[in-house]
Amino acid sequence: QVHLVESGGGLVQAGDSLRLSCAASGRTFSSYAMGWFRQAPGKEREFVAAISWGGGSTYYADSVKGRFTISRDNAKNTVYLRMNRLKPEDTAVYYCAADRRVLATASIRADDYDYWGQGTQVTVSS
C-alpha cells in the first residue's frame, strides 16, 4: 500500500509559478512510475505529466509541455511538478498517482495508476 499526499497548491496570477510536491509512504516508492493528473470543474480528469521509476523518462501533455517539469527524489520519496507561466486554464485540482507495476514505463493513462492522493487545488487568476 502507498499513501500519497500532495501539497503546494494555491491561488496565483497568470504568469506565476508554483511547485507541487507529492510525498509517498512505503519502501517501494523508487520502483514505481509516478504521474500527475488534474481535474477542472465539470471536466474529466486529464493527464498532465509522468515520470519513470528512475526518473530517466518523462512525458507531458501537449498543453503543459515547455511550461511544466516533473521530477522525483527517490531518497525523499517525493515527486514534484514545477509549473511555470501558469494560465487560467491550468486551474484544477491536481492529483499525483503511483503505478504499482514494479519498474513499469511511465503511463499517460489514469487506469494504469493504482494509488492516488487527495489532490491539491491550483487556481490561476487572469
Buried (B, 14 or more C-beta within 10 A) or exposed (E): EBEBBBEBBEEBEEEBEBEBBBBBEBEBBBBBBBBBBBBBEEEEBBBBBBBBBEBEEBBBBEBBEEBBBBBBEBEEBBBBBBBBEBBEEBBBBBBBBBBBBEEBEBBBEBEBBEBBBEBBEBBBEE
